[in-house]
Amino acid sequence: MKTLNVLSILLIIGFFGCSASEETTKQTEKKEPDVYIFDDVQKDEVNILDTAKAVPSVQEVKVEPVETDSVKIEQPISTKKFIIQLGAFTTKERAETFINENKSKTELTMSIIYREQIKLYAVQLPQLTTKEEAERTRNNLWQTPSFKDAFIITVE
């Protein structure tokens, strides 16, 4: 009788233990992508410049037709642009501080863009027209510790 009670208790514990871990797994599944916030920049007294500049407008690029076996094939117009994002901050002041501390480390123009969908101030470089150019620029930036988290955003 005791063996039957112990066995019943173990089965009940096993049943509830398995269902609880399944529920935990369902609850921890991510529904939104990770957002990185770089707010670990120390605030020093710096002369903050107004660096909020608009990203240049998207321009269409016309690709010349390619001839293959006497059949003329027109390639579609590429409207994709590539932006390198260096960081995202909760306040504009922190983004400005990041720019002021790092503008001597690159000749590229950094600007601050408020991104409504993530509610953060993003520090970005001007748009690039090819993915290869964006990857080359990002890889060069990765050589500087301040820019090790830089990544490419594709804009249509």
C-alpha positions as CSV (number, residue, x, y, z in Angstrom):
1,M,0.0,0.0,0.0
2,K,2.8,2.4,0.9
3,T,4.6,1.5,-2.3
4,L,1.5,2.3,-4.3
5,N,1.1,5.7,-2.5
6,V,4.8,6.6,-3.1
7,L,4.5,5.6,-6.7
8,S,1.4,7.6,-7.2
9,I,3.0,10.7,-5.6
10,L,6.1,10.3,-7.8
11,L,3.9,10.1,-11.0
12,I,1.9,13.2,-9.9
13,I,5.1,15.1,-9.3
14,G,6.6,14.0,-12.6
15,F,3.4,15.0,-14.5
16,F,3.2,18.5,-13.0
17,G,7.0,19.0,-13.2
18,C,7.0,18.3,-17.0
19,S,4.0,20.6,-17.7
20,A,5.5,23.4,-15.6
21,S,8.7,23.4,-17.6
22,E,6.8,23.4,-20.9
23,E,4.8,26.5,-19.7
24,T,8.1,28.2,-18.7
25,T,9.5,27.6,-22.2
26,K,6.4,29.0,-23.8
27,Q,6.5,32.1,-21.5
28,T,10.2,32.8,-22.2
29,E,9.9,32.6,-26.0
30,K,10.8,36.0,-27.5
31,K,8.2,37.8,-29.5
32,E,10.3,40.9,-30.3
33,P,14.0,41.2,-31.3
34,D,16.7,42.2,-28.8
35,V,17.4,45.9,-28.6
36,Y,20.8,46.9,-27.5
37,I,21.1,50.1,-25.4
38,F,24.5,51.7,-25.0
39,D,24.1,53.9,-21.9
40,D,27.4,53.1,-20.2
41,V,29.1,56.2,-21.5
42,Q,30.3,58.4,-18.7
43,K,29.0,62.0,-18.7
44,D,31.8,64.6,-18.8
45,E,31.5,68.3,-19.2
46,V,31.7,68.6,-23.0
47,N,30.7,71.2,-25.4
48,I,27.8,69.4,-27.0
49,L,27.2,70.3,-30.7
50,D,23.9,70.0,-32.4
51,T,24.5,66.8,-34.3
52,A,21.0,65.9,-35.1
53,K,21.1,65.7,-38.9
54,A,18.6,64.1,-41.2
55,V,19.8,61.1,-43.2
56,P,20.2,61.9,-46.9
57,S,17.1,61.0,-48.9
58,V,16.9,57.7,-50.7
59,Q,18.0,58.0,-54.4
60,E,17.2,55.5,-57.1
61,V,20.0,53.9,-58.9
62,K,19.5,52.9,-62.5
63,V,21.4,49.8,-63.6
64,E,22.3,49.4,-67.2
65,P,20.7,46.6,-69.2
66,V,22.8,43.4,-69.5
67,E,22.9,41.4,-72.8
68,T,23.0,37.7,-72.5
69,D,22.9,35.4,-75.6
70,S,21.3,38.2,-77.7
71,V,18.4,38.5,-75.2
72,K,18.3,41.9,-73.5
73,I,17.5,41.6,-69.8
74,E,16.9,44.7,-67.8
75,Q,17.9,44.5,-64.1
76,P,15.5,46.1,-61.6
77,I,16.2,49.4,-60.0
78,S,17.8,48.9,-56.7
79,T,16.2,51.0,-54.0
80,K,18.0,49.4,-51.0
81,K,20.2,51.5,-48.9
82,F,22.5,50.5,-46.1
83,I,23.0,52.4,-42.8
84,I,25.6,51.6,-40.2
85,Q,24.3,52.1,-36.7
86,L,27.0,52.7,-34.0
87,G,24.8,52.8,-30.9
88,A,21.4,53.5,-29.5
89,F,20.7,55.6,-26.4
90,T,17.7,56.5,-24.2
91,T,18.5,60.2,-24.2
92,K,19.7,62.6,-26.9
93,E,22.4,63.9,-24.5
94,R,24.0,60.4,-24.2
95,A,24.0,60.1,-27.9
96,E,25.7,63.5,-28.3
97,T,28.2,62.5,-25.7
98,F,29.0,59.3,-27.6
99,I,29.6,61.3,-30.8
100,N,31.8,63.9,-29.1
101,E,33.9,61.2,-27.4
102,N,34.3,59.3,-30.7
103,K,34.3,61.8,-33.5
104,S,38.2,61.9,-33.5
105,K,38.3,58.2,-34.1
106,T,36.7,58.3,-37.5
107,E,36.3,60.7,-40.4
108,L,32.8,59.5,-41.1
109,T,29.9,61.8,-40.2
110,M,27.9,60.6,-37.3
111,S,24.3,61.7,-36.8
112,I,21.5,61.2,-34.3
113,I,18.2,59.8,-35.5
114,Y,15.3,59.2,-33.1
115,R,13.8,55.8,-34.0
116,E,10.2,55.8,-33.0
117,Q,9.7,52.0,-33.3
118,I,12.3,51.4,-30.6
119,K,12.0,54.7,-28.7
120,L,15.8,55.3,-28.8
121,Y,18.2,57.8,-30.2
122,A,20.4,56.0,-32.7
123,V,23.8,57.2,-33.7
124,Q,24.2,56.3,-37.4
125,L,26.4,57.0,-40.4
126,P,25.1,58.3,-43.7
127,Q,23.5,55.9,-46.1
128,L,25.6,53.7,-48.3
129,T,24.4,52.3,-51.7
130,T,26.0,48.8,-51.7
131,K,26.0,46.1,-49.2
132,E,29.7,45.4,-49.9
133,E,30.6,49.1,-49.1
134,A,28.6,48.9,-45.9
135,E,30.2,45.6,-44.8
136,R,33.7,47.0,-45.6
137,T,33.0,50.2,-43.6
138,R,31.5,48.3,-40.7
139,N,34.5,45.9,-40.6
140,N,36.9,48.8,-40.5
141,L,34.9,50.4,-37.7
142,W,35.1,47.1,-35.7
143,Q,38.9,47.7,-35.4
144,T,38.1,50.5,-33.0
145,P,36.8,49.3,-29.5
146,S,34.2,52.1,-29.3
147,F,32.6,50.8,-32.5
148,K,32.7,47.0,-31.9
149,D,28.9,46.8,-31.7
150,A,28.3,48.6,-35.1
151,F,25.8,46.8,-37.3
152,I,24.1,47.4,-40.7
153,I,20.5,48.3,-41.2
154,T,18.9,47.7,-44.6
155,V,16.4,50.3,-45.7
156,E,14.1,49.9,-48.7
